[in-house]
Amino acid sequence: MMERNRSGNRAAAMMEGRLIACIIAAGSLNFCGVVVETSMNVTFPALMREFEVGTATVQWVTTAYLLTLAVCIPVFAYLRRRFSTRALFIGAIALFLCGTVAGAIAPAFAVLLMGRVLQGVGASIGLPLMYDIIINRVPAPKVGLMMGVASLITAVAPTIGPSLGGLMVSVASWRMIFIVLAPVVVAALALGLSGMRGERETLRGTISFDVRGFLLLAFGFSALVLGINEAALSGWLGVRTLMLFALAAAFIGAFGMHATRATVPVLSIRPLAQRGFAFALVPVMGVQLIILGLGYLIPNFAQLVLGADSLQAGTIMLPGCILAASLSPLSGKLLDRVGATVPVCTGMVAVVLAPALYAIAGSRLSVSLMVALYVLFGFGQGNTLGNCMTNALKRLPGDLAADGNAIANTAQQLASAFGTSLASTCVASAQASGTDMAFATLSGSVTAFWMLAVVGIIAGVGFLLSLRAEQQD
């Protein structure tokens, strides 16, 4: 009997080890994508000199990647029905690796953009695939823990990116960013294949692709992302911004009508009819928006207002990010034991309080105080982001899981774009109307910090409404 128990424990441990390997391997694509995105922001001046392009053009290194994610993630629901986990993983790795190689050898700016698009396609499969593995293969009592492991992977990337970009430009070339990450992608391939060894899946067979629905979504999300990008340049009430948002609303609305009539739409909107899931998306988007907003505001504030150098500004968020990454698996384990209410509500207090305290401190902020407040935010992030995603996806029945996963990940990426744009617009508007750069940056940043605190309150309300909807359903 004891021998049988030991054998069962070894088998369970091996299965859990394989699951962790699969989660880390799939999450590595998103990790590498975010590292490239955040590190390339530091290299823009070097890219502009080498390729002889302007500021508006070089921004497409980031915009092209984000646009590809927004357009391609909704297709995951179709891909998941059509292909096995192993096939999707290999395809994602191959596309991302091709994009990484293209970026490393790019002889022209167009080739660099093509590489970023290929990386975006790969990450658009890898990111939802990571959550799909967790929701569908991890035993229910350990979903929160594994979601925390996934959050740990993605939480570290924004910390590494700026430091890596600055270091590579200083000692070598921006191309080294891609070269350094290529072995990471290859290692992820080996790790993922070892975790998926011997697996067999039953698929639903050949399913026709909803071309009309895909085009409506692609045009809609493209217009939305371009509108967000335009808002950062010319303001939220600019003519081009409003036109792009109107186009986005028209195309996405048309897709909504199409999805209700199509037999198998490219992305089913039925998960949004589940009130618990719909409300649970609000904190997922809200926390992600605040993360990206603070990620823009803090380094800029430190350099333009406090006079910190780029290295000092880039490390302000490091302790908070480490705390967030460390807490994610622990808070996920707490969710498995007591539910989402305790960790998320506790974390939401910190998520709201941190940007509010940044705003209240204002001109009294110092580098050390900014570090301390971001540690507070890291505590909130570690208790909320992964648990909010778990809270959202666990509310869906199995037949809606793939579509809900695609919706949640698309919403998260769009929230990221809104976060950066919202923060940059507040700062740019203040700088345009002021003569003193430091004072104008301070004023715009304080406004942005307050707006992020309000977003945190909305996120908290969304979470409470999701709990109420669960009790009523």
C-alpha positions as CSV (number, residue, x, y, z in Angstrom):
1,M,0.0,0.0,0.0
2,M,2.8,2.4,1.0
3,E,4.7,1.5,-2.2
4,R,1.6,2.2,-4.2
5,N,1.1,5.6,-2.5
6,R,4.8,6.5,-3.2
7,S,4.4,5.5,-6.8
8,G,1.2,7.6,-7.1
9,N,2.9,10.6,-5.5
10,R,5.9,10.3,-8.0
11,A,3.5,10.2,-10.9
12,A,1.6,13.2,-9.6
13,A,4.8,15.1,-9.1
14,M,6.0,14.2,-12.6
15,M,2.6,15.4,-14.1
16,E,2.8,18.7,-12.1
17,G,6.4,19.1,-13.3
18,R,5.4,18.7,-16.9
19,L,2.5,21.2,-16.5
20,I,4.8,23.8,-15.0
21,A,7.3,23.2,-17.9
22,C,4.5,23.7,-20.4
23,I,3.3,26.9,-18.7
24,I,6.8,28.3,-18.4
25,A,7.5,27.5,-22.1
26,A,4.3,29.0,-23.4
27,G,4.7,32.0,-21.1
28,S,8.3,32.6,-22.3
29,L,7.0,33.9,-25.6
30,N,5.1,36.7,-23.8
31,F,8.1,37.2,-21.6
32,C,10.4,37.7,-24.5
33,G,7.9,39.8,-26.4
34,V,7.5,42.2,-23.5
35,V,11.3,42.3,-22.9
36,V,11.8,43.3,-26.6
37,E,8.9,45.9,-26.4
38,T,10.2,47.6,-23.2
39,S,13.9,47.4,-24.2
40,M,13.4,48.7,-27.7
41,N,11.8,51.9,-26.3
42,V,15.3,52.8,-25.0
43,T,16.9,52.2,-28.4
44,F,14.6,54.5,-30.4
45,P,17.3,57.2,-30.8
46,A,19.8,54.6,-32.1
47,L,17.2,53.2,-34.5
48,M,16.3,56.6,-35.8
49,R,20.0,57.3,-36.6
50,E,20.7,53.9,-38.2
51,F,17.6,53.7,-40.4
52,E,17.1,57.4,-40.9
53,V,13.5,57.4,-39.8
54,G,11.5,59.9,-37.7
55,T,9.9,59.6,-34.3
56,A,6.4,58.8,-35.7
57,T,7.9,56.0,-37.8
58,V,10.1,54.4,-35.1
59,Q,7.1,54.2,-32.8
60,W,5.8,51.4,-35.1
61,V,8.3,49.0,-33.6
62,T,6.0,49.0,-30.6
63,T,2.7,49.7,-32.3
64,A,3.1,46.9,-34.9
65,Y,3.7,44.4,-32.2
66,L,0.7,45.5,-30.1
67,L,-1.5,45.7,-33.2
68,T,-0.6,42.2,-34.2
69,L,-1.5,40.9,-30.7
70,A,-4.9,42.7,-30.8
71,V,-5.8,41.3,-34.2
72,C,-4.4,37.7,-33.8
73,I,-5.3,36.8,-30.2
74,P,-9.1,36.5,-31.0
75,V,-8.2,33.8,-33.6
76,F,-6.9,31.6,-30.8
77,A,-10.4,30.2,-30.1
78,Y,-10.5,28.9,-33.7
79,L,-6.9,27.6,-33.6
80,R,-7.6,25.8,-30.3
81,R,-10.5,23.9,-31.8
82,R,-8.5,23.0,-35.0
83,F,-5.0,22.1,-33.7
84,S,-3.4,20.3,-30.8
85,T,-1.6,22.1,-28.0
86,R,1.7,20.7,-29.2
87,A,1.1,21.9,-32.8
88,L,0.1,25.4,-31.6
89,F,3.1,25.6,-29.4
90,I,5.6,24.6,-32.1
91,G,4.0,27.0,-34.5
92,A,4.1,29.8,-32.0
93,I,7.8,29.2,-31.2
94,A,8.7,28.9,-34.9
95,L,7.0,32.2,-35.7
96,F,8.6,34.0,-32.8
97,L,12.0,32.7,-33.5
98,C,11.8,33.8,-37.2
99,G,10.8,37.2,-36.0
100,T,13.7,37.3,-33.5
101,V,16.2,36.4,-36.2
102,A,14.7,39.0,-38.6
103,G,15.1,41.6,-35.9
104,A,18.7,40.6,-35.3
105,I,19.8,40.8,-38.9
106,A,17.4,43.5,-40.2
107,P,19.1,45.4,-43.0
108,A,16.2,47.9,-43.2
109,F,13.5,49.2,-41.0
110,A,10.8,47.3,-42.9
111,V,12.5,44.0,-42.1
112,L,12.7,45.0,-38.4
113,L,8.9,45.7,-38.5
114,M,8.3,42.4,-40.2
115,G,10.2,40.7,-37.4
116,R,8.1,42.4,-34.7
117,V,4.9,41.3,-36.5
118,L,6.1,37.7,-36.6
119,Q,7.0,37.9,-32.9
120,G,3.5,39.3,-32.3
121,V,1.8,36.4,-34.1
122,G,3.9,33.9,-32.1
123,A,3.1,35.6,-28.8
124,S,-0.6,35.9,-29.8
125,I,-0.7,32.1,-29.8
126,G,1.7,31.5,-26.8
127,L,0.0,33.9,-24.4
128,P,-3.6,32.4,-24.5
129,L,-2.1,29.0,-24.9
130,M,-0.4,29.4,-21.5
131,Y,-3.8,30.2,-19.8
132,D,-5.5,27.4,-21.8
133,I,-3.1,24.9,-20.4
134,I,-3.8,26.1,-16.9
135,I,-7.6,26.2,-17.1
136,N,-8.0,22.9,-18.9
137,R,-5.1,20.7,-17.5
138,V,-4.4,21.9,-14.0
139,P,-6.5,20.3,-11.3
140,A,-9.1,22.8,-9.9
141,P,-7.4,23.0,-6.4
142,K,-4.2,24.2,-8.0
143,V,-5.4,26.6,-10.7
144,G,-4.7,29.7,-8.6
145,L,-1.1,28.5,-7.8
146,M,-0.3,27.8,-11.5
147,M,-1.9,31.1,-12.6
148,G,0.4,32.7,-10.0
149,V,3.4,31.0,-11.7
150,A,2.2,32.4,-15.0
151,S,1.9,35.9,-13.5
152,L,5.4,35.6,-12.1
153,I,6.8,35.0,-15.6
154,T,5.1,38.1,-17.1
155,A,5.7,40.3,-14.1
156,V,9.5,40.1,-14.4
157,A,9.7,41.1,-18.1
158,P,8.9,44.9,-17.7
159,T,11.8,45.1,-15.2
160,I,14.4,43.4,-17.4
161,G,13.5,45.2,-20.6
162,P,14.7,48.8,-20.0
163,S,17.9,47.7,-18.2
164,L,18.6,45.2,-21.1
165,G,18.0,47.8,-23.7
166,G,20.2,50.5,-22.1
167,L,23.0,47.9,-21.5
168,M,23.0,46.6,-25.0
169,V,23.0,50.1,-26.6
170,S,25.8,51.1,-24.2
171,V,28.1,48.2,-24.8
172,A,27.1,46.7,-28.1
173,S,24.1,47.3,-30.4
174,W,20.4,47.2,-30.2
175,R,20.6,44.0,-32.3
176,M,22.0,42.2,-29.3
177,I,18.5,42.4,-27.7
178,F,17.3,39.9,-30.3
179,I,20.5,37.9,-30.2
180,V,20.4,37.5,-26.4
181,L,16.7,36.3,-26.5
182,A,17.1,33.8,-29.3
183,P,18.6,31.1,-27.0
184,V,15.7,31.7,-24.5
185,V,13.2,30.9,-27.3
186,V,15.1,27.8,-28.2
187,A,15.3,26.7,-24.6
188,A,11.5,27.3,-24.3
189,L,11.0,25.0,-27.3
190,A,13.0,22.2,-25.6
191,L,11.2,22.7,-22.3
192,G,7.7,22.8,-23.8
193,L,8.3,19.6,-25.9
194,S,9.6,17.7,-22.9
195,G,6.4,18.7,-20.9
196,M,4.1,17.7,-23.8
197,R,5.8,14.4,-24.5
198,G,3.4,11.6,-25.1
199,E,0.2,13.7,-24.9
200,R,-2.8,13.0,-27.2
201,E,-5.8,15.2,-27.7
202,T,-9.2,14.8,-29.3
203,L,-10.0,17.6,-31.6
204,R,-13.3,18.6,-33.1
205,G,-12.2,18.0,-36.7
206,T,-12.1,20.4,-39.6
207,I,-13.8,23.7,-38.9
208,S,-14.4,26.4,-41.5
209,F,-12.7,29.7,-40.7
210,D,-15.0,32.7,-40.3
211,V,-13.3,35.1,-42.7
212,R,-15.9,37.8,-42.5
213,G,-15.8,37.8,-38.7
214,F,-12.0,37.9,-38.7
215,L,-11.9,40.9,-41.1
216,L,-14.5,42.8,-39.0
217,L,-12.5,42.2,-35.8
218,A,-9.2,42.9,-37.5
219,F,-10.4,46.3,-38.9
220,G,-12.1,47.1,-35.6
221,F,-9.1,46.4,-33.4
222,S,-6.7,48.0,-35.8
223,A,-8.7,51.2,-35.8
224,L,-8.9,51.0,-32.0
225,V,-5.2,50.5,-31.5
226,L,-4.4,53.2,-34.0
227,G,-6.9,55.5,-32.3
228,I,-5.2,54.9,-28.9
229,N,-1.8,55.6,-30.6
230,E,-3.2,58.8,-32.2
231,A,-4.6,60.0,-28.9
232,A,-1.1,59.9,-27.4
233,L,0.1,62.1,-30.2
234,S,-2.8,64.6,-30.8
235,G,-5.1,64.2,-27.8
236,W,-8.2,62.2,-27.1
237,L,-10.5,64.8,-28.7
238,G,-8.5,65.2,-31.9
239,V,-10.3,64.8,-35.2
240,R,-8.2,61.8,-36.3
241,T,-8.5,60.2,-32.9
242,L,-12.3,60.5,-32.9
243,M,-12.6,59.2,-36.5
244,L,-10.5,56.1,-35.7
245,F,-12.6,55.4,-32.5
246,A,-15.8,55.8,-34.5
247,L,-14.5,53.3,-37.1
248,A,-13.5,50.9,-34.4
249,A,-17.0,51.1,-32.8
250,A,-18.6,50.5,-36.2
251,F,-16.5,47.5,-37.1
252,I,-16.7,45.9,-33.6
253,G,-20.4,46.5,-33.5
254,A,-20.8,44.9,-36.9
255,F,-18.8,41.9,-35.7
256,G,-21.1,41.7,-32.6
257,M,-24.1,41.4,-34.9
258,H,-22.3,38.9,-37.1
259,A,-21.2,36.8,-34.2
260,T,-24.8,36.3,-33.0
261,R,-25.8,34.9,-36.4
262,A,-22.8,32.9,-37.5
263,T,-22.8,29.2,-36.9
264,V,-19.2,29.1,-35.7
265,P,-17.8,32.7,-35.4
266,V,-14.1,33.3,-35.3
267,L,-14.7,34.5,-31.7
268,S,-17.9,33.7,-29.8
269,I,-19.2,36.6,-27.7
270,R,-21.3,34.2,-25.6
271,P,-18.9,34.4,-22.7
272,L,-19.8,38.1,-22.3
273,A,-23.4,37.0,-21.6
274,Q,-22.1,35.5,-18.4
275,R,-22.3,38.4,-16.0
276,G,-19.7,37.1,-13.6
277,F,-17.2,36.8,-16.4
278,A,-18.0,40.2,-17.9
279,F,-17.7,42.0,-14.6
280,A,-14.5,40.0,-13.8
281,L,-12.9,41.4,-16.9
282,V,-13.0,44.9,-15.4
283,P,-10.3,44.3,-12.7
284,V,-8.2,42.4,-15.2
285,M,-8.2,45.4,-17.6
286,G,-8.0,47.9,-14.8
287,V,-4.9,46.5,-13.1
288,Q,-3.2,46.0,-16.4
289,L,-3.9,49.6,-17.4
290,I,-2.4,50.9,-14.2
291,I,0.7,48.7,-14.5
292,L,1.5,50.2,-18.0
293,G,0.5,53.7,-16.9
294,L,2.9,53.6,-14.0
295,G,5.5,52.0,-16.1
296,Y,5.5,55.1,-18.3
297,L,5.1,57.7,-15.6
298,I,7.7,56.7,-13.1
299,P,10.9,56.6,-15.2
300,N,9.9,59.9,-17.0
301,F,9.1,61.6,-13.6
302,A,12.4,60.4,-12.1
303,Q,14.4,61.8,-15.0
304,L,12.6,65.0,-16.0
305,V,11.5,66.1,-12.5
306,L,14.0,64.6,-10.1
307,G,17.0,64.7,-12.4
308,A,17.8,61.0,-12.0
309,D,19.9,59.3,-14.7
310,S,18.5,56.6,-16.9
311,L,20.0,53.7,-14.9
312,Q,18.5,55.0,-11.6
313,A,15.2,55.7,-13.2
314,G,15.1,52.2,-14.7
315,T,15.6,50.5,-11.3
316,I,13.0,52.4,-9.3
317,M,10.4,49.7,-10.1
318,L,12.7,46.8,-9.6
319,P,12.0,46.0,-5.9
320,G,8.2,46.3,-6.5
321,C,8.3,44.1,-9.6
322,I,10.4,41.5,-7.7
323,L,7.8,41.6,-4.9
324,A,4.9,41.2,-7.4
325,A,6.6,38.3,-9.0
326,S,7.3,36.6,-5.7
327,L,3.8,37.1,-4.3
328,S,2.0,35.8,-7.4
329,P,2.3,32.1,-6.8
330,L,1.7,32.6,-3.0
331,S,-1.5,34.6,-3.6
332,G,-2.6,32.1,-6.2
333,K,-2.2,29.4,-3.6
334,L,-4.3,31.5,-1.2
335,L,-7.0,31.8,-3.8
336,D,-7.1,28.0,-4.1
337,R,-7.6,27.7,-0.4
338,V,-10.0,30.5,0.5
339,G,-11.2,31.9,-2.8
340,A,-10.5,35.2,-4.6
341,T,-12.1,37.7,-2.2
342,V,-9.3,37.9,0.4
343,P,-6.3,38.3,-1.8
344,V,-7.9,40.4,-4.5
345,C,-9.6,42.8,-2.1
346,T,-6.4,43.2,-0.1
347,G,-4.4,43.8,-3.2
348,M,-7.0,46.3,-4.7
349,V,-6.5,48.6,-1.7
350,A,-2.8,48.8,-2.5
351,V,-3.5,49.2,-6.2
352,V,-5.6,52.2,-5.5
353,L,-3.5,53.6,-2.7
354,A,-0.2,53.6,-4.5
355,P,-1.0,56.0,-7.4
356,A,-3.1,58.1,-5.1
357,L,-0.1,58.5,-2.7
358,Y,2.1,59.4,-5.7
359,A,-0.3,62.1,-6.6
360,I,-0.6,63.4,-3.0
361,A,3.1,63.5,-2.6
362,G,3.6,65.3,-5.9
363,S,6.5,67.8,-5.6
364,R,7.7,66.1,-2.4
365,L,8.4,62.8,-4.2
366,S,12.0,61.5,-4.0
367,V,13.6,58.5,-5.7
368,S,13.5,56.6,-2.4
369,L,9.8,57.4,-1.8
370,M,9.0,56.4,-5.4
371,V,10.7,53.1,-4.8
372,A,8.7,52.6,-1.5
373,L,5.4,53.4,-3.1
374,Y,6.1,51.1,-6.0
375,V,6.8,48.3,-3.6
376,L,3.3,49.0,-2.2
377,F,1.9,48.7,-5.7
378,G,3.9,45.5,-6.3
379,F,2.2,44.0,-3.3
380,G,-1.2,45.0,-4.9
381,Q,-0.2,43.6,-8.3
382,G,1.0,40.3,-6.9
383,N,-2.3,39.8,-5.1
384,T,-4.6,40.9,-8.0
385,L,-3.5,40.4,-11.6
386,G,-3.2,36.6,-11.7
387,N,-6.0,36.1,-9.3
388,C,-8.3,38.4,-11.3
389,M,-7.6,36.4,-14.5
390,T,-8.2,33.2,-12.6
391,N,-11.5,34.6,-11.2
392,A,-12.6,35.5,-14.7
393,L,-11.8,32.3,-16.5
394,K,-13.0,29.9,-13.8
395,R,-16.5,31.3,-14.2
396,L,-16.9,29.9,-17.7
397,P,-18.2,26.4,-18.7
398,G,-15.8,24.2,-20.7
399,D,-17.4,25.0,-24.1
400,L,-16.8,28.7,-23.6
401,A,-13.3,28.5,-22.2
402,A,-11.3,29.0,-25.4
403,D,-13.4,32.0,-26.5
404,G,-13.3,33.5,-22.9
405,N,-9.6,33.0,-22.8
406,A,-9.2,34.9,-26.1
407,I,-11.5,37.7,-25.0
408,A,-9.7,38.1,-21.7
409,N,-6.2,38.2,-23.3
410,T,-7.3,40.6,-26.0
411,A,-8.9,42.9,-23.4
412,Q,-5.7,42.8,-21.4
413,Q,-3.6,43.9,-24.4
414,L,-6.0,46.7,-25.2
415,A,-5.8,47.9,-21.6
416,S,-2.0,48.0,-21.9
417,A,-2.3,50.3,-24.8
418,F,-4.8,52.5,-23.0
419,G,-2.6,52.7,-20.0
420,T,0.5,54.0,-21.8
421,S,-1.6,56.4,-23.9
422,L,-3.6,57.8,-21.0
423,A,-0.4,58.5,-19.0
424,S,1.5,60.0,-21.9
425,T,-1.4,62.2,-23.0
426,C,-1.7,63.7,-19.5
427,V,2.0,64.5,-19.4
428,A,2.3,65.7,-23.0
429,S,-0.7,68.0,-22.6
430,A,0.8,69.6,-19.5
431,Q,4.2,69.9,-21.2
432,A,2.7,71.6,-24.3
433,S,1.0,74.3,-22.2
434,G,3.9,75.0,-19.9
435,T,7.3,76.6,-20.3
436,D,9.1,74.8,-17.4
437,M,9.6,71.2,-18.5
438,A,10.1,69.9,-15.0
439,F,7.1,71.7,-13.5
440,A,4.9,70.7,-16.5
441,T,5.9,67.1,-16.2
442,L,5.2,67.2,-12.5
443,S,1.7,68.7,-13.1
444,G,0.8,66.2,-15.9
445,S,2.1,63.3,-13.9
446,V,0.0,64.2,-10.8
447,T,-3.1,64.3,-13.0
448,A,-2.2,60.9,-14.5
449,F,-1.6,59.4,-11.0
450,W,-5.1,60.5,-9.9
451,M,-6.7,59.1,-13.0
452,L,-4.9,55.8,-12.4
453,A,-6.2,55.8,-8.8
454,V,-9.8,56.2,-10.2
455,V,-9.2,53.3,-12.6
456,G,-8.2,51.3,-9.6
457,I,-11.5,52.1,-7.9
458,I,-13.4,51.1,-11.0
459,A,-11.5,47.8,-11.1
460,G,-12.4,47.2,-7.4
461,V,-16.0,47.8,-8.1
462,G,-15.9,45.5,-11.1
463,F,-14.5,42.7,-8.9
464,L,-17.2,43.2,-6.2
465,L,-19.9,43.1,-8.9
466,S,-18.5,39.9,-10.3
467,L,-18.8,38.4,-6.8
468,R,-22.4,39.6,-6.5
469,A,-23.2,38.1,-10.0
470,E,-21.8,34.8,-8.9
471,Q,-24.1,34.7,-5.8
472,Q,-27.1,35.6,-7.9
473,D,-26.4,33.1,-10.7
